Amino acid sequence: MTRQERDSAVLRVLLIEFLLNVLVAGAKGAYGIFTGSLTITADAIHSTVDASANILGIAVLKKSTEPPDHSHPYGHRKFEVLGATALGLVIAVVGVNFGISAVQSMLSTTEAPETGPVGLVVILGTLVVNIFVATYEARKAKQLKSSYLAADAAHTASDVIVTGAVLASFGASHLGYGWADEIGALFVVAVILRIAWTIVRSNLSVLLDEAQGNVKEIESVVLGVAGIEDCHRVRSHGTPDAIIVDLHAQADGDLTLAESHELAHQIEDALYKADGRIVDVTVHMEPAGDPVDEL
C-alpha cells in the first residue's frame, strides 16, 4: 500500500465512523433529553465527542499528508499526532465538566429519571453499533499504523464499557434505586478521563521525539550492505508510520568520495526496502577504525 492509499483508507474509516457516531449520539441525546437521565446524557455527550473527533481527524489528516516544505522539512506527519493529543485533552475537559454536573445532581433533590422499554431499545441498539465501530476502527488503526485512528479507537472502545454502565444504571433505577443514575454518570466520567489520559500519554511520547525505529534491526540491515564494516549512533524519531533515521557507518578509508557516497545510497535503499515506515535516512560515512561516537 502506498502512502497515498494509506491516507485515503484512514479518511474512509473516519468518514464511516463519523456517520455512525452522529446516528448513535442523536438517538442517545434525544432519549436523554426526553427522560432527563444523566447517565444516558453523559453517554450521548461521549458519542458526540466521538463524532467531533472524527471531524478533527479528517482535518489533521489532510494537513499531515502535505509534502515537506521550508517550514517543515521533515514533513507534516506529526500534525496527526498533535491532533490525537488534542483529542485526549478535549475528552478530559468534557469528562471533568460533566463530572461536576453529576456531583451537583447527587447533592440536589431531583427525582430519578423514568426508564422504560424504549430506553432499553435505544441503548441496546447503540451498543451493537459501538461494538462494530470499536472493532472496525481498532483493526484499521493497527493495519494502517495511524496514530490518530489508534487514539480514536481507544476512545470508541470505551463506549462499549460506558453503554454497559448505562444499562446497569437503568436496571437499578427501574428497581427503585434513584441514586443509580448519578453513580452511573460518575462511572462514565471515570472511563472518559482514563481514556483521555491514555491517549495523551501515548502521543506525547511521539511529540517528545521518542525513538521509533528498532536499533538492532536497522544495524542488521546496514551491516548487510557489502563494504560496510560497522554501524553505530543509530537514532530515529518521527511518527510510527513515518520514521526518520540517521546513523553513522564505517567503510574502507581508501574509498573515493564517489564510492563512499554510493555506499550511503545503498544503505538508504536497503532501509527503505526493509521497512516501509522509514521515510528519510541520513548516513554519515566514516573510515573503518574511526573512534565510535556515542549518542
C-alpha positions in Angstrom: 0.0 0.0 0.0 1.4 3.4 -1.0 1.3 6.3 1.4 -1.4 8.0 -0.6 -3.5 4.8 -0.5 -2.9 4.5 3.3 -4.1 8.1 3.8 -7.2 7.6 1.7 -8.0 4.5 3.7 -7.7 6.3 7.0 -10.0 9.1 5.7 -12.6 6.5 4.7 -12.6 5.0 8.2 -13.1 8.4 9.8 -16.0 9.2 7.4 -17.8 5.9 8.1 -17.3 6.3 11.8 -18.5 9.9 11.8 -21.8 8.9 10.2 -22.3 6.1 12.7 -21.4 8.3 15.7 -23.8 11.0 14.6 -26.6 8.4 14.5 -25.7 7.0 17.9 -25.3 10.4 19.6 -28.6 11.6 18.1 -30.5 8.5 19.5 -29.0 8.8 22.9 -29.3 12.5 23.1 -33.0 12.5 22.2 -33.8 9.9 24.7 -31.6 11.5 27.4 -33.4 14.9 27.0 -36.8 13.2 27.0 -36.3 11.2 30.2 -33.8 13.5 32.0 -31.4 10.7 32.5 -27.9 11.9 33.5 -26.2 8.7 32.6 -27.6 8.4 29.1 -27.0 12.2 28.6 -23.3 11.6 29.6 -23.2 8.7 27.1 -24.7 10.9 24.4 -22.0 13.6 25.1 -19.4 10.9 24.9 -20.7 9.8 21.4 -20.9 13.5 20.3 -17.2 13.9 21.2 -16.6 10.8 19.1 -18.2 12.5 16.1 -16.3 15.7 16.7 -13.1 13.7 17.0 -13.8 12.3 13.5 -14.1 15.8 12.1 -10.9 16.8 13.8 -9.2 13.6 12.5 -10.2 14.5 8.9 -8.8 18.0 9.3 -5.4 16.9 10.8 -5.1 14.0 8.3 -5.4 16.5 5.4 -2.7 18.6 7.0 -0.4 15.7 7.8 -0.4 14.5 4.2 1.1 17.8 2.9 4.6 17.3 1.4 7.7 18.7 3.2 8.3 22.5 2.8 10.8 25.1 4.0 8.9 25.4 7.4 8.5 21.7 7.9 11.4 20.0 6.0 10.6 16.6 7.6 7.0 16.8 6.5 3.8 17.3 8.4 3.1 13.8 9.8 3.2 15.0 13.4 0.1 17.0 12.8 -1.8 13.7 13.1 -0.1 13.0 16.4 -0.8 16.6 17.6 -4.5 16.1 16.7 -4.7 12.9 18.7 -3.2 14.7 21.7 -5.7 17.5 21.3 -8.5 14.9 21.2 -7.3 13.5 24.5 -7.3 16.9 26.1 -10.8 17.7 24.8 -12.1 14.4 26.1 -10.6 15.2 29.6 -12.3 18.7 29.7 -15.7 17.2 28.7 -15.3 14.5 31.4 -14.4 16.9 34.1 -17.3 19.3 33.3 -19.9 16.5 33.3 -18.4 15.1 36.4 -19.1 18.4 38.2 -22.7 18.3 36.9 -23.2 14.7 38.2 -21.9 15.6 41.7 -24.2 18.6 41.8 -27.1 16.4 40.9 -26.2 14.0 43.6 -26.4 16.8 46.2 -29.7 18.0 44.9 -33.2 16.5 45.5 -34.1 15.9 41.8 -36.2 12.8 41.2 -34.7 9.7 39.4 -35.4 9.7 35.6 -38.1 7.4 34.2 -36.8 4.4 32.3 -38.7 2.1 30.0 -38.6 -0.3 27.0 -37.8 2.5 24.6 -34.7 3.4 26.5 -33.6 -0.2 26.6 -34.0 -0.5 22.8 -32.0 2.7 22.3 -29.2 1.6 24.5 -29.0 -2.0 23.1 -29.1 -0.6 19.5 -26.3 1.8 20.2 -24.3 -0.9 22.0 -24.4 -3.0 18.8 -23.2 0.0 16.7 -20.5 0.8 19.3 -19.1 -2.8 19.3 -19.0 -2.7 15.5 -17.3 0.7 15.3 -14.8 -0.1 18.0 -13.8 -3.4 16.4 -13.6 -2.0 12.9 -11.5 1.1 13.9 -9.1 -0.8 16.1 -8.4 -3.3 13.3 -7.9 -0.5 10.8 -5.7 1.5 13.2 -3.3 -1.4 13.5 -3.4 -2.2 9.8 -2.8 1.4 8.7 -0.4 2.3 11.6 -2.3 5.5 12.2 -1.7 7.4 15.5 -5.0 9.2 15.2 -7.0 6.2 14.5 -5.3 4.4 17.4 -6.3 7.2 19.7 -9.8 7.4 18.4 -10.2 3.6 18.5 -9.3 3.6 22.2 -11.9 6.3 22.8 -14.6 4.5 20.7 -13.9 1.2 22.5 -14.7 2.9 25.8 -18.3 3.5 24.5 -18.9 -0.2 25.0 -18.0 0.0 28.7 -19.9 3.2 29.1 -23.0 1.7 27.5 -22.8 -1.2 29.9 -22.8 1.3 32.8 -25.9 2.9 31.3 -27.7 -0.5 31.1 -26.8 -1.2 34.8 -27.9 2.3 35.8 -31.3 1.8 34.0 -31.8 -1.5 35.7 -31.1 -0.2 39.2 -33.3 2.9 38.6 -36.1 0.7 37.5 -35.8 -1.3 40.7 -36.2 2.0 42.7 -32.6 2.9 43.4 -32.8 6.6 42.3 -29.1 7.3 43.1 -28.0 4.8 40.4 -28.3 7.4 37.6 -25.8 9.7 39.3 -23.5 6.8 40.2 -23.7 5.6 36.6 -22.8 9.1 35.3 -19.8 9.2 37.6 -18.6 5.9 36.3 -19.0 7.1 32.7 -16.9 10.2 33.6 -14.2 8.0 35.2 -13.9 5.9 32.0 -13.8 9.1 29.9 -10.9 10.5 31.9 -9.0 7.3 31.8 -9.2 7.1 28.0 -8.2 10.8 27.8 -5.0 10.1 29.9 -4.2 7.0 27.8 -4.5 9.0 24.5 -2.4 12.0 25.7 0.3 9.8 27.3 0.8 7.6 24.2 1.0 10.6 21.8 3.2 12.8 23.9 6.0 10.2 23.6 5.9 10.9 19.8 5.8 14.6 20.2 8.8 14.4 22.6 10.8 12.5 19.9 10.8 9.1 21.4 12.7 6.6 19.3 10.5 5.0 16.6 12.8 2.5 14.9 14.4 -0.7 16.2 18.2 -0.1 16.5 19.2 -3.7 16.2 17.1 -4.3 13.1 18.5 -1.1 11.5 22.1 -2.1 12.3 21.5 -5.5 10.8 20.2 -4.1 7.5 23.1 -1.6 7.3 25.8 -4.3 8.0 24.2 -6.4 5.3 25.3 -3.9 2.7 28.6 -5.1 1.0 31.5 -2.9 2.1 30.1 -1.7 5.4 32.2 -2.7 8.3 30.5 -1.1 11.3 27.3 0.8 12.1 26.7 2.9 15.2 25.0 6.1 16.5 21.7 4.9 15.1 18.9 7.4 16.0 15.3 7.6 15.0 12.3 9.8 15.5 9.1 10.9 13.7 5.8 9.0 13.9 5.0 5.3 13.9 4.1 5.4 10.2 6.8 7.9 9.1 10.2 7.1 10.7 13.2 9.3 10.2 16.6 7.7 10.7 20.2 9.0 11.0 23.2 6.8 11.5 27.0 6.5 11.2 28.5 3.8 9.0 32.2 2.8 8.6 33.8 1.5 5.4 37.3 1.2 3.9 39.1 4.6 4.4 40.7 4.4 1.0 37.4 4.6 -0.9 36.9 7.7 -3.1 34.3 10.2 -2.1 32.1 9.0 -5.0 32.4 5.3 -3.8 31.6 6.3 -0.2 28.6 8.3 -1.5 27.4 5.3 -3.4 27.6 3.1 -0.3 25.5 5.7 1.6 22.9 5.4 -1.2 22.9 1.6 -0.9 22.3 1.9 2.8 19.4 4.2 2.3 17.8 2.0 -0.3 18.2 -1.1 1.9 16.5 0.6 4.8 13.6 1.9 2.7 13.1 -1.6 1.3 13.4 -3.3 4.7 10.8 -1.1 6.5 8.2 0.8 4.5 7.6 3.1 7.5 11.0 4.7 7.0 10.6 7.9 5.0 14.0 9.6 5.5 17.5 8.4 6.1 20.7 10.4 6.7 24.0 8.4 6.6 27.3 9.8 7.9 30.2 7.8 6.4 33.4 7.3 8.3 36.7 5.4 7.7 36.9 2.0 9.4 38.6 2.2 12.7 37.5 5.7 13.4 36.5 6.2 17.1 32.9 5.4 17.7 30.6 8.3 18.7 28.2 7.8 21.5 24.6 9.1 21.4 
